Amino acid sequence: MPLDSTKRFSDRVENYIKYRPGYPKEILPYLEEESGFNGEMQIADMGSGTGILTKLFLENGNTVYAVEPNDAMRNAAEDLLKEYSQFISINGTAEQTGLDKESMDMIVAGQAFHWFDPVKTKKEFQRIARINAFVVLIWNERQIKSEFEKAYEAFLMQYATDYKEVKHTTITAEKISTFYDPYTNTHKTFYNEQIFDFDGLKGRLLSSSYIPNITHPSYEKMMIALQHLFEKYQSENRVKIEYETSVYAGKIR
């Protein structure tokens, strides 16, 4: 049985903080153009995790309500972002945020929407959103173009426990359009990348909830295979993972 999505990342937090990709700053001018976004807006970040996307908006001067059900992830964000007075941490879910009615100017979700119940989430977003508030759904989509990226994908297919079931690509453009209906949404992509030595690649791998952890019987075999993969494709002791950062934006009410 798949692990409860609110608990999946509890043993991944340290690697998640260090090795997950951030989000391109070019997202902000795009949102300004599409929605009138500005630094005065109150933002709700759903499934905010360790605060990777939250920080992008805090650095822009926004007040951000970071809604995260996983205790370990939320506690990490509270520690990492404690210097920001406009950071407000909320123990809640996308389906039950605990936020006030019509209180948010924008609702965002980075690498998280595929964990939500879309029907319950839409109802809750409509409740907390102010009139004309936008919902912004963002994913860093790992590319499978280079020879290394293709080999890494095959490696994941071999060793991951429920990769096919939980990968965000199960969320189609049609499902996203249905979520925004009767309003329309825009879609734009941005380039993103990470460059890793072996320890970085290992950390990036272990940040994913579908990867066996150190107590799993296949862990040692998986690590040997990862080392071989790295050695085969490295250049100057580095490998590169490219992403297409996919951003959907539209009104919710």
ChimeraX commands (.cxc) that place a marker at each C-alpha (Angstrom):
marker #1 position 0.00,0.00,0.00 radius 0.5
marker #1 position 1.38,3.45,-0.89 radius 0.5
marker #1 position 2.64,5.45,2.07 radius 0.5
marker #1 position 0.40,8.29,3.27 radius 0.5
marker #1 position 1.50,11.38,1.32 radius 0.5
marker #1 position 1.61,13.44,4.54 radius 0.5
marker #1 position 4.26,11.08,5.96 radius 0.5
marker #1 position 6.25,9.99,2.88 radius 0.5
marker #1 position 9.09,12.50,3.27 radius 0.5
marker #1 position 9.71,12.28,7.03 radius 0.5
marker #1 position 13.01,10.41,6.61 radius 0.5
marker #1 position 14.08,12.47,3.56 radius 0.5
marker #1 position 14.23,15.97,5.01 radius 0.5
marker #1 position 18.00,16.52,5.22 radius 0.5
marker #1 position 18.57,15.41,1.63 radius 0.5
marker #1 position 15.48,17.30,0.47 radius 0.5
marker #1 position 16.87,20.55,1.87 radius 0.5
marker #1 position 20.34,20.07,0.39 radius 0.5
marker #1 position 19.65,18.52,-2.98 radius 0.5
marker #1 position 16.22,19.37,-4.35 radius 0.5
marker #1 position 16.23,22.00,-7.12 radius 0.5
marker #1 position 15.03,25.52,-6.47 radius 0.5
marker #1 position 12.75,27.50,-8.78 radius 0.5
marker #1 position 13.84,30.08,-11.39 radius 0.5
marker #1 position 13.36,33.69,-10.30 radius 0.5
marker #1 position 11.96,34.39,-13.79 radius 0.5
marker #1 position 8.69,32.93,-12.52 radius 0.5
marker #1 position 7.93,36.14,-10.63 radius 0.5
marker #1 position 7.90,38.57,-13.60 radius 0.5
marker #1 position 5.78,36.04,-15.48 radius 0.5
marker #1 position 3.23,36.04,-12.65 radius 0.5
marker #1 position 3.33,39.83,-12.57 radius 0.5
marker #1 position 2.48,39.93,-16.27 radius 0.5
marker #1 position -0.25,37.27,-16.07 radius 0.5
marker #1 position -1.97,38.15,-12.82 radius 0.5
marker #1 position -0.82,41.54,-11.57 radius 0.5
marker #1 position 1.28,39.82,-8.91 radius 0.5
marker #1 position 3.23,42.14,-6.60 radius 0.5
marker #1 position 5.20,42.08,-3.36 radius 0.5
marker #1 position 2.25,43.26,-1.28 radius 0.5
marker #1 position 0.16,40.17,-1.93 radius 0.5
marker #1 position -0.56,37.53,0.70 radius 0.5
marker #1 position 0.47,34.12,-0.61 radius 0.5
marker #1 position -0.60,30.65,0.51 radius 0.5
marker #1 position 1.99,27.99,-0.34 radius 0.5
marker #1 position 0.32,24.57,-0.29 radius 0.5
marker #1 position 2.32,21.47,0.52 radius 0.5
marker #1 position 5.17,23.88,1.22 radius 0.5
marker #1 position 7.58,21.22,2.46 radius 0.5
marker #1 position 10.92,22.61,3.57 radius 0.5
marker #1 position 10.08,26.01,2.08 radius 0.5
marker #1 position 11.92,25.97,-1.25 radius 0.5
marker #1 position 9.14,27.82,-3.11 radius 0.5
marker #1 position 8.12,29.74,0.02 radius 0.5
marker #1 position 11.56,31.36,0.13 radius 0.5
marker #1 position 11.24,32.66,-3.44 radius 0.5
marker #1 position 8.18,34.69,-2.42 radius 0.5
marker #1 position 9.59,35.74,0.96 radius 0.5
marker #1 position 12.65,37.17,-0.79 radius 0.5
marker #1 position 10.24,39.17,-2.94 radius 0.5
marker #1 position 8.74,40.75,0.20 radius 0.5
marker #1 position 5.49,38.77,0.27 radius 0.5
marker #1 position 3.78,37.47,3.37 radius 0.5
marker #1 position 3.61,33.71,2.90 radius 0.5
marker #1 position 1.38,31.26,4.73 radius 0.5
marker #1 position 3.21,27.95,4.33 radius 0.5
marker #1 position 0.74,25.07,4.71 radius 0.5
marker #1 position 2.42,21.71,5.31 radius 0.5
marker #1 position 1.04,18.56,7.00 radius 0.5
marker #1 position 4.33,16.70,7.44 radius 0.5
marker #1 position 5.83,17.56,10.82 radius 0.5
marker #1 position 9.46,16.93,9.87 radius 0.5
marker #1 position 9.23,19.01,6.67 radius 0.5
marker #1 position 7.34,21.83,8.39 radius 0.5
marker #1 position 9.76,21.95,11.33 radius 0.5
marker #1 position 12.68,22.16,8.91 radius 0.5
marker #1 position 11.06,25.10,7.09 radius 0.5
marker #1 position 10.41,26.86,10.39 radius 0.5
marker #1 position 14.10,26.59,11.24 radius 0.5
marker #1 position 15.37,27.55,7.77 radius 0.5
marker #1 position 13.04,30.53,7.32 radius 0.5
marker #1 position 12.90,31.87,10.88 radius 0.5
marker #1 position 14.68,35.09,9.85 radius 0.5
marker #1 position 11.71,36.12,7.70 radius 0.5
marker #1 position 9.10,37.96,9.75 radius 0.5
marker #1 position 6.53,37.49,6.96 radius 0.5
marker #1 position 6.79,33.70,7.10 radius 0.5
marker #1 position 3.79,32.05,8.77 radius 0.5
marker #1 position 3.88,28.28,9.22 radius 0.5
marker #1 position 0.58,26.38,9.20 radius 0.5
marker #1 position -0.03,22.75,10.12 radius 0.5
marker #1 position -2.64,21.91,7.52 radius 0.5
marker #1 position -3.40,20.33,4.16 radius 0.5
marker #1 position -4.51,21.66,0.79 radius 0.5
marker #1 position -7.93,20.16,1.46 radius 0.5
marker #1 position -8.17,21.68,4.95 radius 0.5
marker #1 position -5.84,24.65,5.28 radius 0.5
marker #1 position -7.13,26.31,8.42 radius 0.5
marker #1 position -6.86,29.69,6.65 radius 0.5
marker #1 position -9.57,32.34,6.81 radius 0.5
marker #1 position -12.23,32.74,4.16 radius 0.5
marker #1 position -11.26,35.08,1.29 radius 0.5
marker #1 position -7.87,35.82,2.86 radius 0.5
marker #1 position -5.36,34.98,0.10 radius 0.5
marker #1 position -4.33,37.03,-2.95 radius 0.5
marker #1 position -2.57,34.07,-4.56 radius 0.5
marker #1 position -2.29,30.33,-3.91 radius 0.5
marker #1 position 0.80,28.44,-5.06 radius 0.5
marker #1 position 1.95,24.82,-4.97 radius 0.5
marker #1 position 5.44,23.68,-5.93 radius 0.5
marker #1 position 6.03,20.00,-6.65 radius 0.5
marker #1 position 2.93,19.21,-4.59 radius 0.5
marker #1 position -0.39,19.37,-6.47 radius 0.5
marker #1 position -0.17,15.71,-7.55 radius 0.5
marker #1 position -0.49,14.73,-3.88 radius 0.5
marker #1 position -3.77,16.65,-3.40 radius 0.5
marker #1 position -7.38,15.51,-3.74 radius 0.5
marker #1 position -8.38,17.81,-6.63 radius 0.5
marker #1 position -12.09,18.08,-5.83 radius 0.5
marker #1 position -11.66,18.85,-2.12 radius 0.5
marker #1 position -8.68,21.09,-2.85 radius 0.5
marker #1 position -10.57,23.18,-5.40 radius 0.5
marker #1 position -13.39,23.75,-2.93 radius 0.5
marker #1 position -10.94,24.82,-0.23 radius 0.5
marker #1 position -8.97,27.08,-2.57 radius 0.5
marker #1 position -12.20,28.79,-3.64 radius 0.5
marker #1 position -13.03,29.34,0.02 radius 0.5
marker #1 position -9.73,30.98,0.99 radius 0.5
marker #1 position -9.10,32.90,-2.26 radius 0.5
marker #1 position -10.07,36.53,-2.68 radius 0.5
marker #1 position -11.99,37.48,-5.81 radius 0.5
marker #1 position -9.74,37.21,-8.90 radius 0.5
marker #1 position -7.01,35.40,-6.94 radius 0.5
marker #1 position -4.77,33.19,-9.05 radius 0.5
marker #1 position -3.73,29.63,-8.32 radius 0.5
marker #1 position -0.21,28.80,-9.53 radius 0.5
marker #1 position 0.89,25.17,-9.91 radius 0.5
marker #1 position 4.61,24.55,-10.44 radius 0.5
marker #1 position 6.70,21.48,-11.16 radius 0.5
marker #1 position 10.39,20.96,-11.83 radius 0.5
marker #1 position 10.14,18.32,-14.54 radius 0.5
marker #1 position 13.35,16.33,-14.79 radius 0.5
marker #1 position 14.35,15.92,-18.42 radius 0.5
marker #1 position 15.25,12.63,-20.10 radius 0.5
marker #1 position 17.28,13.88,-23.06 radius 0.5
marker #1 position 20.99,13.35,-22.45 radius 0.5
marker #1 position 22.51,9.88,-22.33 radius 0.5
marker #1 position 23.03,10.27,-18.58 radius 0.5
marker #1 position 19.43,11.39,-18.02 radius 0.5
marker #1 position 18.12,8.40,-19.97 radius 0.5
marker #1 position 20.31,6.02,-17.98 radius 0.5
marker #1 position 19.26,7.65,-14.70 radius 0.5
marker #1 position 15.59,7.23,-15.61 radius 0.5
marker #1 position 16.17,3.53,-16.34 radius 0.5
marker #1 position 17.96,3.26,-12.99 radius 0.5
marker #1 position 14.91,4.76,-11.22 radius 0.5
marker #1 position 12.57,2.38,-12.99 radius 0.5
marker #1 position 14.68,-0.51,-11.72 radius 0.5
marker #1 position 15.17,0.50,-8.09 radius 0.5
marker #1 position 12.30,2.81,-7.09 radius 0.5
marker #1 position 9.45,1.27,-5.13 radius 0.5
marker #1 position 6.37,3.06,-6.54 radius 0.5
marker #1 position 7.88,5.56,-8.98 radius 0.5
marker #1 position 5.30,5.08,-11.73 radius 0.5
marker #1 position 2.40,5.56,-9.33 radius 0.5
marker #1 position 3.57,8.73,-7.60 radius 0.5
marker #1 position 5.47,10.69,-10.28 radius 0.5
marker #1 position 3.80,14.01,-10.97 radius 0.5
marker #1 position 3.44,13.28,-14.69 radius 0.5
marker #1 position 0.27,11.39,-13.78 radius 0.5
marker #1 position -1.24,14.90,-13.66 radius 0.5
marker #1 position -2.14,15.71,-17.26 radius 0.5
marker #1 position -2.88,19.07,-18.86 radius 0.5
marker #1 position -6.50,17.91,-19.10 radius 0.5
marker #1 position -6.68,17.31,-15.34 radius 0.5
marker #1 position -5.19,20.73,-14.71 radius 0.5
marker #1 position -7.69,22.42,-17.06 radius 0.5
marker #1 position -10.51,20.63,-15.24 radius 0.5
marker #1 position -9.21,21.99,-11.93 radius 0.5
marker #1 position -9.33,25.60,-13.18 radius 0.5
marker #1 position -12.68,25.21,-14.99 radius 0.5
marker #1 position -14.73,27.35,-15.72 radius 0.5
marker #1 position -11.71,29.66,-15.88 radius 0.5
marker #1 position -8.79,29.17,-18.24 radius 0.5
marker #1 position -5.13,28.81,-17.32 radius 0.5
marker #1 position -1.85,29.78,-18.91 radius 0.5
marker #1 position 1.22,27.55,-19.10 radius 0.5
marker #1 position 4.86,28.57,-19.41 radius 0.5
marker #1 position 8.13,26.71,-18.99 radius 0.5
marker #1 position 11.53,27.85,-17.72 radius 0.5
marker #1 position 14.97,26.24,-17.88 radius 0.5
marker #1 position 16.50,24.87,-14.68 radius 0.5
marker #1 position 19.47,22.62,-13.91 radius 0.5
marker #1 position 21.54,21.01,-11.18 radius 0.5
marker #1 position 25.18,19.92,-11.40 radius 0.5
marker #1 position 26.30,17.21,-8.98 radius 0.5
marker #1 position 29.35,15.35,-7.81 radius 0.5
marker #1 position 28.65,11.78,-6.67 radius 0.5
marker #1 position 27.60,12.77,-3.14 radius 0.5
marker #1 position 25.21,15.33,-4.60 radius 0.5
marker #1 position 23.69,12.81,-6.99 radius 0.5
marker #1 position 23.30,10.34,-4.12 radius 0.5
marker #1 position 21.61,13.00,-2.00 radius 0.5
marker #1 position 19.30,13.99,-4.86 radius 0.5
marker #1 position 18.33,10.34,-5.31 radius 0.5
marker #1 position 17.65,9.79,-1.61 radius 0.5
marker #1 position 15.51,12.94,-1.38 radius 0.5
marker #1 position 12.80,11.13,-3.36 radius 0.5
marker #1 position 10.12,9.31,-1.37 radius 0.5
marker #1 position 9.97,6.38,-3.78 radius 0.5
marker #1 position 13.64,5.44,-3.31 radius 0.5
marker #1 position 14.60,2.67,-0.84 radius 0.5
marker #1 position 16.30,4.07,2.25 radius 0.5
marker #1 position 19.32,2.68,4.06 radius 0.5
marker #1 position 17.31,-0.01,5.87 radius 0.5
marker #1 position 15.93,-1.51,2.64 radius 0.5
marker #1 position 17.39,-4.85,1.42 radius 0.5
marker #1 position 18.20,-3.44,-2.03 radius 0.5
marker #1 position 19.93,-0.28,-0.75 radius 0.5
marker #1 position 23.53,-1.48,-1.06 radius 0.5
marker #1 position 22.99,-2.94,-4.52 radius 0.5
marker #1 position 21.32,0.33,-5.59 radius 0.5
marker #1 position 24.25,2.42,-4.32 radius 0.5
marker #1 position 26.77,0.29,-6.23 radius 0.5
marker #1 position 24.70,0.72,-9.40 radius 0.5
marker #1 position 24.51,4.48,-8.82 radius 0.5
marker #1 position 28.29,4.67,-8.45 radius 0.5
marker #1 position 28.75,2.80,-11.73 radius 0.5
marker #1 position 26.23,5.08,-13.43 radius 0.5
marker #1 position 28.03,8.18,-12.20 radius 0.5
marker #1 position 31.46,6.91,-13.24 radius 0.5
marker #1 position 30.24,6.07,-16.73 radius 0.5
marker #1 position 28.68,9.47,-17.48 radius 0.5
marker #1 position 30.63,11.95,-15.35 radius 0.5
marker #1 position 32.69,14.72,-16.90 radius 0.5
marker #1 position 35.27,16.36,-14.64 radius 0.5
marker #1 position 33.64,14.46,-11.78 radius 0.5
marker #1 position 30.24,16.05,-12.40 radius 0.5
marker #1 position 26.91,15.11,-13.96 radius 0.5
marker #1 position 24.10,17.47,-14.95 radius 0.5
marker #1 position 20.37,17.05,-14.46 radius 0.5
marker #1 position 18.26,19.45,-16.51 radius 0.5
marker #1 position 14.70,20.43,-15.68 radius 0.5
marker #1 position 11.84,22.16,-17.40 radius 0.5
marker #1 position 10.10,24.21,-14.73 radius 0.5
marker #1 position 6.44,24.07,-15.70 radius 0.5
marker #1 position 4.14,26.83,-14.40 radius 0.5
marker #1 position 0.34,26.82,-14.67 radius 0.5
marker #1 position -1.56,29.94,-13.63 radius 0.5
marker #1 position -5.22,30.89,-13.61 radius 0.5
marker #1 position -8.08,32.27,-11.57 radius 0.5
marker #1 position -9.93,30.00,-9.20 radius 0.5
marker #1 position -12.93,32.27,-8.55 radius 0.5
marker link #1:1,2 radius 0.2
marker link #1:2,3 radius 0.2
marker link #1:3,4 radius 0.2
marker link #1:4,5 radius 0.2
marker link #1:5,6 radius 0.2
marker link #1:6,7 radius 0.2
marker link #1:7,8 radius 0.2
marker link #1:8,9 radius 0.2
marker link #1:9,10 radius 0.2
marker link #1:10,11 radius 0.2
marker link #1:11,12 radius 0.2
marker link #1:12,13 radius 0.2
marker link #1:13,14 radius 0.2
marker link #1:14,15 radius 0.2
marker link #1:15,16 radius 0.2
marker link #1:16,17 radius 0.2
marker link #1:17,18 radius 0.2
marker link #1:18,19 radius 0.2
marker link #1:19,20 radius 0.2
marker link #1:20,21 radius 0.2
marker link #1:21,22 radius 0.2
marker link #1:22,23 radius 0.2
marker link #1:23,24 radius 0.2
marker link #1:24,25 radius 0.2
marker link #1:25,26 radius 0.2
marker link #1:26,27 radius 0.2
marker link #1:27,28 radius 0.2
marker link #1:28,29 radius 0.2
marker link #1:29,30 radius 0.2
marker link #1:30,31 radius 0.2
marker link #1:31,32 radius 0.2
marker link #1:32,33 radius 0.2
marker link #1:33,34 radius 0.2
marker link #1:34,35 radius 0.2
marker link #1:35,36 radius 0.2
marker link #1:36,37 radius 0.2
marker link #1:37,38 radius 0.2
marker link #1:38,39 radius 0.2
marker link #1:39,40 radius 0.2
marker link #1:40,41 radius 0.2
marker link #1:41,42 radius 0.2
marker link #1:42,43 radius 0.2
marker link #1:43,44 radius 0.2
marker link #1:44,45 radius 0.2
marker link #1:45,46 radius 0.2
marker link #1:46,47 radius 0.2
marker link #1:47,48 radius 0.2
marker link #1:48,49 radius 0.2
marker link #1:49,50 radius 0.2
marker link #1:50,51 radius 0.2
marker link #1:51,52 radius 0.2
marker link #1:52,53 radius 0.2
marker link #1:53,54 radius 0.2
marker link #1:54,55 radius 0.2
marker link #1:55,56 radius 0.2
marker link #1:56,57 radius 0.2
marker link #1:57,58 radius 0.2
marker link #1:58,59 radius 0.2
marker link #1:59,60 radius 0.2
marker link #1:60,61 radius 0.2
marker link #1:61,62 radius 0.2
marker link #1:62,63 radius 0.2
marker link #1:63,64 radius 0.2
marker link #1:64,65 radius 0.2
marker link #1:65,66 radius 0.2
marker link #1:66,67 radius 0.2
marker link #1:67,68 radius 0.2
marker link #1:68,69 radius 0.2
marker link #1:69,70 radius 0.2
marker link #1:70,71 radius 0.2
marker link #1:71,72 radius 0.2
marker link #1:72,73 radius 0.2
marker link #1:73,74 radius 0.2
marker link #1:74,75 radius 0.2
marker link #1:75,76 radius 0.2
marker link #1:76,77 radius 0.2
marker link #1:77,78 radius 0.2
marker link #1:78,79 radius 0.2
marker link #1:79,80 radius 0.2
marker link #1:80,81 radius 0.2
marker link #1:81,82 radius 0.2
marker link #1:82,83 radius 0.2
marker link #1:83,84 radius 0.2
marker link #1:84,85 radius 0.2
marker link #1:85,86 radius 0.2
marker link #1:86,87 radius 0.2
marker link #1:87,88 radius 0.2
marker link #1:88,89 radius 0.2
marker link #1:89,90 radius 0.2
marker link #1:90,91 radius 0.2
marker link #1:91,92 radius 0.2
marker link #1:92,93 radius 0.2
marker link #1:93,94 radius 0.2
marker link #1:94,95 radius 0.2
marker link #1:95,96 radius 0.2
marker link #1:96,97 radius 0.2
marker link #1:97,98 radius 0.2
marker link #1:98,99 radius 0.2
marker link #1:99,100 radius 0.2
marker link #1:100,101 radius 0.2
marker link #1:101,102 radius 0.2
marker link #1:102,103 radius 0.2
marker link #1:103,104 radius 0.2
marker link #1:104,105 radius 0.2
marker link #1:105,106 radius 0.2
marker link #1:106,107 radius 0.2
marker link #1:107,108 radius 0.2
marker link #1:108,109 radius 0.2
marker link #1:109,110 radius 0.2
marker link #1:110,111 radius 0.2
marker link #1:111,112 radius 0.2
marker link #1:112,113 radius 0.2
marker link #1:113,114 radius 0.2
marker link #1:114,115 radius 0.2
marker link #1:115,116 radius 0.2
marker link #1:116,117 radius 0.2
marker link #1:117,118 radius 0.2
marker link #1:118,119 radius 0.2
marker link #1:119,120 radius 0.2
marker link #1:120,121 radius 0.2
marker link #1:121,122 radius 0.2
marker link #1:122,123 radius 0.2
marker link #1:123,124 radius 0.2
marker link #1:124,125 radius 0.2
marker link #1:125,126 radius 0.2
marker link #1:126,127 radius 0.2
marker link #1:127,128 radius 0.2
marker link #1:128,129 radius 0.2
marker link #1:129,130 radius 0.2
marker link #1:130,131 radius 0.2
marker link #1:131,132 radius 0.2
marker link #1:132,133 radius 0.2
marker link #1:133,134 radius 0.2
marker link #1:134,135 radius 0.2
marker link #1:135,136 radius 0.2
marker link #1:136,137 radius 0.2
marker link #1:137,138 radius 0.2
marker link #1:138,139 radius 0.2
marker link #1:139,140 radius 0.2
marker link #1:140,141 radius 0.2
marker link #1:141,142 radius 0.2
marker link #1:142,143 radius 0.2
marker link #1:143,144 radius 0.2
marker link #1:144,145 radius 0.2
marker link #1:145,146 radius 0.2
marker link #1:146,147 radius 0.2
marker link #1:147,148 radius 0.2
marker link #1:148,149 radius 0.2
marker link #1:149,150 radius 0.2
marker link #1:150,151 radius 0.2
marker link #1:151,152 radius 0.2
marker link #1:152,153 radius 0.2
marker link #1:153,154 radius 0.2
marker link #1:154,155 radius 0.2
marker link #1:155,156 radius 0.2
marker link #1:156,157 radius 0.2
marker link #1:157,158 radius 0.2
marker link #1:158,159 radius 0.2
marker link #1:159,160 radius 0.2
marker link #1:160,161 radius 0.2
marker link #1:161,162 radius 0.2
marker link #1:162,163 radius 0.2
marker link #1:163,164 radius 0.2
marker link #1:164,165 radius 0.2
marker link #1:165,166 radius 0.2
marker link #1:166,167 radius 0.2
marker link #1:167,168 radius 0.2
marker link #1:168,169 radius 0.2
marker link #1:169,170 radius 0.2
marker link #1:170,171 radius 0.2
marker link #1:171,172 radius 0.2
marker link #1:172,173 radius 0.2
marker link #1:173,174 radius 0.2
marker link #1:174,175 radius 0.2
marker link #1:175,176 radius 0.2
marker link #1:176,177 radius 0.2
marker link #1:177,178 radius 0.2
marker link #1:178,179 radius 0.2
marker link #1:179,180 radius 0.2
marker link #1:180,181 radius 0.2
marker link #1:181,182 radius 0.2
marker link #1:182,183 radius 0.2
marker link #1:183,184 radius 0.2
marker link #1:184,185 radius 0.2
marker link #1:185,186 radius 0.2
marker link #1:186,187 radius 0.2
marker link #1:187,188 radius 0.2
marker link #1:188,189 radius 0.2
marker link #1:189,190 radius 0.2
marker link #1:190,191 radius 0.2
marker link #1:191,192 radius 0.2
marker link #1:192,193 radius 0.2
marker link #1:193,194 radius 0.2
marker link #1:194,195 radius 0.2
marker link #1:195,196 radius 0.2
marker link #1:196,197 radius 0.2
marker link #1:197,198 radius 0.2
marker link #1:198,199 radius 0.2
marker link #1:199,200 radius 0.2
marker link #1:200,201 radius 0.2
marker link #1:201,202 radius 0.2
marker link #1:202,203 radius 0.2
marker link #1:203,204 radius 0.2
marker link #1:204,205 radius 0.2
marker link #1:205,206 radius 0.2
marker link #1:206,207 radius 0.2
marker link #1:207,208 radius 0.2
marker link #1:208,209 radius 0.2
marker link #1:209,210 radius 0.2
marker link #1:210,211 radius 0.2
marker link #1:211,212 radius 0.2
marker link #1:212,213 radius 0.2
marker link #1:213,214 radius 0.2
marker link #1:214,215 radius 0.2
marker link #1:215,216 radius 0.2
marker link #1:216,217 radius 0.2
marker link #1:217,218 radius 0.2
marker link #1:218,219 radius 0.2
marker link #1:219,220 radius 0.2
marker link #1:220,221 radius 0.2
marker link #1:221,222 radius 0.2
marker link #1:222,223 radius 0.2
marker link #1:223,224 radius 0.2
marker link #1:224,225 radius 0.2
marker link #1:225,226 radius 0.2
marker link #1:226,227 radius 0.2
marker link #1:227,228 radius 0.2
marker link #1:228,229 radius 0.2
marker link #1:229,230 radius 0.2
marker link #1:230,231 radius 0.2
marker link #1:231,232 radius 0.2
marker link #1:232,233 radius 0.2
marker link #1:233,234 radius 0.2
marker link #1:234,235 radius 0.2
marker link #1:235,236 radius 0.2
marker link #1:236,237 radius 0.2
marker link #1:237,238 radius 0.2
marker link #1:238,239 radius 0.2
marker link #1:239,240 radius 0.2
marker link #1:240,241 radius 0.2
marker link #1:241,242 radius 0.2
marker link #1:242,243 radius 0.2
marker link #1:243,244 radius 0.2
marker link #1:244,245 radius 0.2
marker link #1:245,246 radius 0.2
marker link #1:246,247 radius 0.2
marker link #1:247,248 radius 0.2
marker link #1:248,249 radius 0.2
marker link #1:249,250 radius 0.2
marker link #1:250,251 radius 0.2
marker link #1:251,252 radius 0.2
marker link #1:252,253 radius 0.2
view
